[in-house]
């Protein structure tokens, strides 16, 4: 039993030893870089009308709306983020397509990015209205210093079926390596109207973050630690 306990302590120490640097890197770089990603800056509309959306360059009438606004918009109890705040993004009045864009400067991470040591996480809650197919798409477009597009990644629209034919939002998440020559990333929120007069593409709690890529040695240590945990667990079962 003393051997089992010692093995477990040793293996956990190995796990935490390799996990600590990764967590420290995440704490330093993992913050959301999108300004007003939750549509909370500025007053939301109470009826779906057009209002100013701080932090974004808006075309086509994309707006911010209160949860529970009149007209059948998502309510506080409908499917969506738990920490949803007061407002969400909506496509806008009588617009087949609308868009909001903001540009994030990645120069603060240039050293790690150039060395292939940075990855991104793009996430958000996307949705629509009832059985209509209006939808939202969130895209990160990476560019070099000269503005040339290097790579893009999108969160796919949420279908009516995924929403169960109900008004609400569904969580989307994607991640990957940041191109080594990336200097800027455009965050593009597109709303598409398929039916009806109002563009009922909805979005909330949008996030883009940069985190460190774990070193191969860290993964090896983690694997060894987990293997030791498994061995200790088997020995414990055999001893009872």
C-alpha positions as CSV (number, residue, x, y, z in Angstrom):
1,X,0.0,0.0,0.0
2,X,2.9,2.4,0.8
3,X,4.3,1.6,-2.7
4,X,1.0,2.4,-4.3
5,X,0.7,5.7,-2.5
6,X,4.2,6.6,-3.3
7,X,3.7,5.8,-7.0
8,X,0.5,7.9,-7.1
9,X,2.3,10.8,-5.5
10,X,5.2,10.5,-7.9
11,X,2.9,10.3,-11.0
12,X,0.8,13.2,-9.9
13,X,3.9,15.2,-9.3
14,X,5.0,14.5,-12.9
15,X,1.6,15.5,-14.2
16,X,1.6,18.8,-12.3
17,X,5.2,19.4,-13.2
18,X,4.4,19.3,-16.9
19,X,1.0,21.0,-16.5
20,X,2.2,24.0,-14.5
21,X,4.2,25.7,-17.4
22,X,1.3,25.2,-19.8
23,X,-1.2,26.7,-17.4
24,X,1.1,29.6,-16.6
25,X,1.4,30.3,-20.3
26,X,-2.4,30.1,-20.7
27,X,-2.9,32.5,-17.8
28,X,-0.6,35.0,-19.4
29,X,-1.9,34.8,-23.0
30,X,-5.3,33.2,-22.8
31,X,-7.5,36.2,-22.4
32,X,-10.3,37.1,-24.8
33,X,-8.9,39.6,-27.3
34,X,-12.3,40.5,-28.9
35,X,-13.6,43.9,-27.8
36,X,-17.2,43.8,-26.8
37,X,-17.6,40.1,-27.7
38,X,-20.7,39.9,-25.6
39,X,-22.6,42.9,-27.1
40,X,-22.7,44.5,-23.6
41,X,-20.9,47.7,-24.5
42,X,-23.6,50.2,-25.3
43,X,-27.3,49.9,-24.9
44,X,-29.1,47.1,-26.6
45,X,-32.3,47.6,-28.6
46,X,-35.6,46.7,-26.9
47,X,-37.3,45.9,-30.2
48,X,-34.6,44.7,-32.6
49,X,-33.9,48.2,-34.1
50,X,-30.5,49.5,-35.1
51,X,-28.2,50.7,-32.3
52,X,-24.5,51.5,-32.2
53,X,-22.3,48.4,-31.6
54,X,-19.0,49.7,-29.9
55,X,-15.8,48.0,-30.9
56,X,-17.0,46.8,-34.3
57,X,-17.1,48.1,-37.8
58,X,-20.7,47.4,-38.8
59,X,-22.3,47.1,-42.3
60,X,-25.8,46.1,-43.2
61,X,-27.6,47.0,-40.0
62,X,-26.1,44.4,-37.6
63,X,-27.2,45.4,-34.1
64,X,-27.3,44.6,-30.4
65,X,-30.6,43.5,-28.9
66,X,-31.9,42.9,-25.3
67,X,-32.7,39.4,-24.3
68,X,-36.4,39.2,-24.1
69,X,-37.0,42.1,-26.5
70,X,-40.4,42.3,-28.0
71,X,-41.0,40.4,-31.3
72,X,-39.9,36.9,-30.4
73,X,-36.2,37.5,-29.8
74,X,-34.3,35.1,-27.5
75,X,-35.4,35.3,-23.9
76,X,-33.2,34.9,-20.8
77,X,-34.5,31.4,-20.4
78,X,-34.0,30.3,-24.0
79,X,-31.0,28.1,-25.0
80,X,-27.7,30.1,-24.9
81,X,-24.8,31.0,-22.6
82,X,-25.3,30.8,-18.9
83,X,-23.5,34.1,-18.4
84,X,-25.2,35.8,-21.3
85,X,-25.5,39.3,-19.9
86,X,-28.3,41.6,-21.1
87,X,-27.6,41.7,-24.9
88,X,-26.8,39.6,-27.9
89,X,-25.9,40.4,-31.6
90,X,-28.7,40.2,-34.2
91,X,-28.6,40.6,-38.0
92,X,-30.9,43.6,-38.2
93,X,-34.0,45.1,-39.8
94,X,-34.8,44.2,-43.5
95,X,-31.2,43.1,-44.3
96,X,-30.4,39.9,-46.2
97,X,-26.8,40.1,-45.0
98,X,-25.0,42.1,-42.3
99,X,-21.5,42.1,-40.9
100,X,-19.4,43.3,-38.0
101,X,-15.6,43.3,-38.2
102,X,-12.8,44.1,-35.9
103,X,-9.0,43.8,-36.4
104,X,-6.8,42.4,-33.7
105,X,-3.1,43.2,-33.7
106,X,-1.0,40.1,-32.9
107,X,2.4,41.9,-32.6
108,X,2.5,41.3,-28.8
109,X,2.8,37.6,-29.6
110,X,5.1,37.9,-32.7
111,X,8.0,36.0,-31.2
112,X,6.0,32.9,-30.2
113,X,4.0,33.0,-33.4
114,X,7.1,33.1,-35.6
115,X,8.5,30.2,-33.7
116,X,5.4,28.1,-34.2
117,X,4.6,28.2,-30.5
118,X,1.1,29.8,-30.5
119,X,-2.3,28.4,-31.2
120,X,-5.7,30.2,-31.3
121,X,-9.1,29.4,-29.8
122,X,-12.2,30.8,-31.5
123,X,-15.5,30.3,-29.8
124,X,-19.0,31.8,-29.6
125,X,-22.7,31.1,-29.2
126,X,-24.5,31.2,-32.6
127,X,-28.2,30.7,-33.3
128,X,-31.4,31.9,-34.9
129,X,-35.2,32.2,-34.7
130,X,-37.7,29.3,-34.3
131,X,-38.0,27.2,-37.5
132,X,-36.4,29.8,-39.8
133,X,-33.0,29.2,-41.2
134,X,-31.5,32.6,-40.6
135,X,-28.0,32.1,-39.2
136,X,-24.7,33.5,-38.0
137,X,-21.1,32.7,-38.9
138,X,-17.9,33.7,-37.0
139,X,-14.6,33.7,-38.9
140,X,-11.0,34.5,-37.9
141,X,-8.9,35.6,-40.9
142,X,-5.2,35.7,-40.3
143,X,-3.1,38.2,-42.3
144,X,0.6,39.0,-42.6
145,X,2.1,42.5,-42.1
146,X,1.3,43.4,-45.7
147,X,-2.3,42.4,-45.4
148,X,-2.1,39.2,-47.3
149,X,-4.6,36.5,-46.2
150,X,-2.8,33.4,-44.8
151,X,-5.5,31.3,-43.4
152,X,-9.0,31.5,-42.1
153,X,-11.1,29.4,-39.7
154,X,-14.9,29.7,-39.2
155,X,-17.5,28.5,-36.7
156,X,-20.2,26.9,-38.8
157,X,-23.8,28.3,-38.7
158,X,-26.2,26.5,-36.4
159,X,-29.0,24.7,-38.2
160,X,-32.7,24.7,-37.3
161,X,-32.3,21.0,-36.4
162,X,-29.5,21.7,-34.0
163,X,-31.7,24.3,-32.2
164,X,-34.6,21.8,-32.2
165,X,-36.7,24.2,-34.2
166,X,-36.6,26.6,-31.2
167,X,-35.3,30.2,-30.8
168,X,-31.9,30.1,-29.1
169,X,-28.1,29.8,-29.4
170,X,-25.7,26.9,-29.5
171,X,-22.0,26.8,-28.5
172,X,-19.3,26.6,-31.2
173,X,-15.6,26.3,-30.7
174,X,-12.5,25.8,-33.0
175,X,-8.8,25.9,-32.5
176,X,-5.5,25.5,-34.4
177,X,-2.0,26.7,-35.0
178,X,-1.5,30.4,-35.8
179,X,0.5,30.8,-39.1
180,X,4.1,31.8,-38.4
181,X,3.9,35.0,-40.4
182,X,0.6,36.2,-39.0
183,X,0.5,39.8,-37.7
184,X,-3.2,40.5,-37.7
185,X,-6.4,38.6,-37.4
186,X,-9.8,39.9,-38.6
187,X,-12.7,38.7,-36.6
188,X,-15.7,38.7,-38.9
189,X,-19.3,38.1,-37.7
190,X,-21.7,37.5,-40.6
191,X,-25.5,37.3,-40.3
192,X,-27.6,35.8,-43.1
193,X,-31.3,36.1,-43.6
194,X,-32.9,33.2,-45.3
195,X,-36.6,33.7,-44.4
196,X,-38.8,36.5,-43.2
197,X,-38.1,40.3,-43.2
198,X,-35.8,40.5,-40.2
199,X,-32.3,39.1,-40.2
200,X,-32.5,36.7,-37.3
201,X,-28.9,35.5,-37.2
202,X,-28.0,35.7,-33.5
203,X,-24.6,35.6,-31.7
204,X,-23.2,36.1,-28.2
205,X,-20.1,35.7,-26.0
206,X,-17.7,35.7,-28.9
207,X,-14.1,34.9,-28.0
208,X,-10.6,34.8,-29.6
209,X,-7.6,33.9,-27.6
210,X,-3.9,33.1,-28.1
211,X,-2.3,30.3,-26.1
212,X,1.1,28.6,-26.0
213,X,1.6,25.3,-27.8
214,X,2.9,22.7,-25.2
215,X,6.4,21.5,-25.7
216,X,6.8,17.9,-26.9
217,X,8.7,17.1,-23.7
218,X,5.7,18.3,-21.7
219,X,3.4,15.9,-23.5
220,X,5.8,13.1,-22.9
221,X,5.9,13.8,-19.2
222,X,2.1,14.0,-19.1
223,X,1.9,10.6,-20.8
224,X,4.3,9.1,-18.4
225,X,2.4,10.5,-15.4
226,X,-0.9,9.1,-16.6
227,X,0.7,5.7,-17.2
228,X,2.0,5.7,-13.6
229,X,-1.5,6.6,-12.4
230,X,-2.9,3.7,-14.3
231,X,-0.3,1.3,-12.9
232,X,-0.9,2.5,-9.4
233,X,-4.6,2.0,-9.8
234,X,-4.2,-1.5,-11.0
235,X,-1.9,-2.4,-8.0
236,X,-4.4,-0.9,-5.6
237,X,-7.2,-3.0,-7.1
238,X,-5.1,-6.2,-6.8
239,X,-4.3,-5.5,-3.1
240,X,-8.0,-5.2,-2.0
